[in-house]
Amino acid sequence: MNRRPTIADVAAAAGVSGAAVSMALSGKGRVSEKTRQHIRNVADGLGYRPSVRAQRLRGGSSQHVALMTALPDVVVGRDSHLNFLLSLAFPLTSVLLEHGYSTLLLPPLTDYRRLDVIDADGVVVVDPRRADPLCADFRARGMQVVTVGNAPELDVNGVVERGFAGADVAIQHLIDQGARHIAVLLTVEEHSVISNVRSFVNEFRATSLVRFTVADAPSAEGVDGGHRLASELIDADETIDAFYAPIDAFAVGAMRAVQKSGRHVPRDVLVSTNFDGPRAASSRPPMTALDLDLSAMAHAAAELLIKCLAEPQEERRTSIVPAPLLRARRSTQRL
């Protein structure tokens, strides 16, 4: 047989009806175990494989889920080559595939009309922002939405909580290394990481002897935004002895600004970031970052989405991941 075997071929070879084949192979319906096993043996012998497309049409489910980030391309793409998103994607797709779902990896978008061609049952959105319109758009399309990170006013089905998004770990390290005036560079947009970091700084500064200066720039400015903010702060206050930028593009820009000012990293100014990706590892000097355990994060998101798809409910589901580990490098190690 040169063509792909069909249900009709299996039925003819097994001497049963097409309906009996469908029930036997799907595990549903009233078919004796002996008949079911006979049909399956015949199907295996013919090399029959069920049509995924037909199953989806009958069940009303696409068996697809999507993965994308709410951060703009200038932050997660280009120099980082989507490393952060891909590090999440591989373990996430593995878990979802075990449960019969294929994963669509979507690029960062600003024009949500491009989502009209996406046929998916659910989506994982990484680092959503306050009242994220992307999440609202997916929800309006009838999808189950799980986010990696929490932000105010989110309308979603599940959230992977990340605590202070590593700010507590990164800032405590800077203090342990002698920092007494830490400049924190954040994005204007209240993405979940930014909201979490801002919350920690506001809580910590109330009881700490360490001084904090917080500055913001649009995330789309990327490295240039970090450079601009850091340059302005250095010119305005020479007591700044550390920069913490959770967005690695801002951290790279800050390091360049420090070096351009004639100061030395790390002797004069410490610099650290969150994501331990290509930007952090390839900077000069290599930058201290956080091991975010993206695999654990991905597993938590996948399992949470599977629960939401299997048993939709009104109440939001939550999964909590452990705090990240520090990857100390030269940028914060004073000699």
HUDA-V910327 format. One record per residue. N is the residue number from 0. SS is DSSP state (2 for helix, 1 for strand, 0 for the rest). PSI is psi in whole degrees, 0 to 359 (NA if undefined). OMEGA is omega in radians with two decimals (999 if undefined). Layout:
n	ss	psi	omega
N	SS	PSI	OMEGA
N	SS	PSI	OMEGA
//
This chain:
n	ss	psi	omega
0	0	117	-3.10
1	0	333	3.14
2	0	170	3.14
3	0	130	-3.14
4	0	145	3.14
5	0	174	3.07
6	2	323	3.14
7	2	322	3.12
8	2	318	3.13
9	2	318	-3.13
10	2	316	-3.13
11	2	317	-3.12
12	2	327	-3.11
13	2	347	-3.13
14	0	34	3.13
15	0	178	3.12
16	0	162	3.08
17	2	325	3.12
18	2	321	3.12
19	2	321	3.10
20	2	313	-3.13
21	2	315	-3.13
22	2	320	-3.11
23	2	318	-3.07
24	2	335	3.14
25	2	344	-3.09
26	0	9	-3.11
27	0	160	3.08
28	0	171	-3.07
29	0	94	3.07
30	0	133	-3.13
31	0	153	-3.11
32	2	324	3.12
33	2	315	3.13
34	2	319	-3.14
35	2	313	-3.12
36	2	322	3.09
37	2	314	-3.13
38	2	318	3.14
39	2	322	3.10
40	2	318	3.12
41	2	317	-3.13
42	2	318	3.12
43	2	320	-3.14
44	2	326	3.12
45	2	348	-3.09
46	0	28	-3.11
47	0	137	3.02
48	0	133	-3.11
49	0	149	3.10
50	0	113	3.13
51	2	321	-3.14
52	2	316	3.14
53	2	319	3.12
54	2	319	-3.14
55	2	320	3.13
56	2	320	-3.14
57	2	322	-3.06
58	2	348	-3.13
59	0	19	-3.13
60	0	143	3.14
61	0	338	-3.03
62	0	23	3.02
63	1	146	2.89
64	1	159	-3.10
65	1	154	3.05
66	1	128	3.08
67	1	167	3.13
68	1	147	3.07
69	0	349	3.09
70	0	149	3.14
71	0	163	-3.09
72	2	326	-3.08
73	2	337	3.14
74	2	312	-3.04
75	2	345	-3.07
76	0	204	3.10
77	2	252	-3.04
78	2	328	-3.13
79	2	351	3.10
80	0	39	3.14
81	0	26	-3.07
82	2	319	-3.13
83	2	311	-3.09
84	2	320	3.14
85	2	326	3.11
86	2	331	3.02
87	2	322	-2.97
88	2	316	-3.03
89	2	308	3.10
90	2	327	-3.14
91	2	315	-3.14
92	2	327	3.13
93	2	313	3.13
94	2	315	-3.10
95	2	323	3.14
96	2	325	3.09
97	2	336	-3.13
98	0	14	3.04
99	0	15	3.14
100	0	133	2.99
101	1	155	-3.01
102	1	133	3.05
103	1	120	3.10
104	1	113	-3.08
105	0	144	3.10
106	0	163	3.04
107	0	138	-3.08
108	0	147	2.96
109	0	334	3.11
110	0	100	-3.06
111	2	349	3.08
112	2	338	3.13
113	2	345	3.11
114	2	352	-3.10
115	2	335	-3.10
116	2	355	-3.07
117	0	124	3.08
118	0	99	-3.08
119	0	153	3.11
120	0	332	-3.10
121	1	172	-3.10
122	1	145	2.99
123	1	121	3.14
124	1	122	-3.10
125	1	131	3.06
126	0	61	3.11
127	0	164	3.07
128	1	176	-3.12
129	0	131	3.14
130	0	47	-2.96
131	0	120	3.14
132	2	334	3.10
133	2	314	3.11
134	2	319	3.13
135	2	323	3.13
136	2	315	3.11
137	2	319	3.13
138	2	320	3.14
139	2	336	3.11
140	0	2	3.10
141	0	14	-3.13
142	0	153	2.94
143	1	129	-3.03
144	1	124	3.06
145	1	136	3.13
146	1	148	2.98
147	1	101	-3.02
148	0	147	-3.12
149	0	149	3.11
150	0	157	-3.13
151	0	148	3.00
152	0	36	3.10
153	0	134	3.04
154	0	89	-3.07
155	0	170	-3.13
156	0	334	-3.12
157	1	152	-3.13
158	1	131	2.95
159	1	106	-3.08
160	1	135	-3.12
161	0	19	3.12
162	0	233	3.12
163	0	16	3.07
164	0	27	3.09
165	0	355	-3.12
166	2	321	3.14
167	2	320	3.14
168	2	312	-3.08
169	2	315	-3.09
170	2	321	3.10
171	2	323	3.10
172	2	316	3.13
173	2	320	3.12
174	2	318	3.11
175	2	333	3.13
176	0	6	3.03
177	0	2	-3.13
178	0	137	3.12
179	0	348	3.05
180	1	100	-3.03
181	1	125	3.03
182	1	126	-3.12
183	1	119	-3.08
184	1	118	-3.08
185	1	168	3.07
186	1	152	3.08
187	0	320	3.14
188	0	134	-3.09
189	0	65	3.00
190	1	162	-3.01
191	2	317	3.13
192	2	317	-3.12
193	2	316	3.11
194	2	318	-3.12
195	2	317	3.12
196	2	316	-3.13
197	2	319	3.12
198	2	316	-3.14
199	2	314	-3.12
200	2	317	-3.13
201	2	322	3.12
202	2	317	-3.02
203	2	321	-3.06
204	2	337	-3.11
205	0	335	-3.10
206	0	356	-3.06
207	0	149	3.04
208	0	349	3.13
209	0	141	3.13
210	1	141	3.11
211	1	139	2.98
212	1	125	-3.11
213	1	132	3.11
214	1	150	-3.07
215	1	151	3.02
216	1	156	3.07
217	0	138	-3.11
218	2	330	-3.10
219	2	344	3.12
220	2	340	3.06
221	2	226	-3.11
222	2	320	3.14
223	2	323	3.13
224	2	317	3.10
225	2	320	3.12
226	2	316	-3.13
227	2	312	-3.13
228	2	312	-3.10
229	2	320	3.13
230	2	316	3.14
231	2	320	-3.13
232	2	319	3.12
233	2	318	3.14
234	2	328	-3.06
235	2	334	-3.04
236	0	109	-3.08
237	0	357	3.13
238	0	350	3.11
239	0	124	-3.12
240	0	11	3.08
241	1	144	3.02
242	1	132	3.00
243	1	119	3.12
244	1	107	-3.13
245	0	329	3.07
246	0	120	-3.00
247	2	331	3.10
248	2	319	3.09
249	2	322	-3.13
250	2	319	3.10
251	2	317	3.10
252	2	321	3.12
253	2	319	3.14
254	2	319	3.12
255	2	322	3.13
256	2	318	3.11
257	2	313	-3.11
258	2	323	3.12
259	2	331	-3.13
260	0	353	-3.12
261	0	359	3.10
262	0	163	-3.04
263	0	137	3.01
264	0	118	0.26
265	0	4	-3.02
266	0	316	-3.10
267	0	322	-3.07
268	0	132	3.08
269	1	149	3.12
270	1	133	3.09
271	1	162	-3.12
272	1	187	-3.14
273	1	293	-2.98
274	1	123	3.11
275	0	72	-3.10
276	0	197	-3.08
277	2	321	-3.12
278	2	314	-3.11
279	2	315	-3.07
280	2	327	-3.05
281	2	357	3.12
282	0	162	-3.14
283	0	110	0.03
284	0	165	3.09
285	0	141	-2.97
286	0	137	3.02
287	1	134	-3.10
288	1	188	-3.10
289	1	137	2.97
290	1	101	-3.03
291	0	354	-3.08
292	0	63	-3.09
293	2	333	3.11
294	2	314	3.11
295	2	322	3.11
296	2	318	-3.13
297	2	317	3.11
298	2	318	3.13
299	2	318	-3.14
300	2	317	-3.12
301	2	314	-3.12
302	2	325	3.11
303	2	318	3.13
304	2	321	3.11
305	2	318	3.09
306	2	317	-3.13
307	2	322	3.13
308	2	322	-3.09
309	2	321	-3.09
310	0	80	3.12
311	0	142	3.11
312	0	163	-3.11
313	0	321	-3.09
314	0	142	3.12
315	0	135	3.04
316	1	151	-3.12
317	1	141	3.02
318	1	137	-3.08
319	1	131	3.11
320	0	153	-3.11
321	0	161	3.07
322	0	148	-3.14
323	0	165	3.10
324	1	150	-3.11
325	1	138	2.98
326	1	88	-3.08
327	0	129	3.08
328	0	186	-2.99
329	2	332	-3.03
330	2	347	3.11
331	2	14	-3.10
332	0	94	3.13
333	0	138	3.11
334	0	NA	999
//
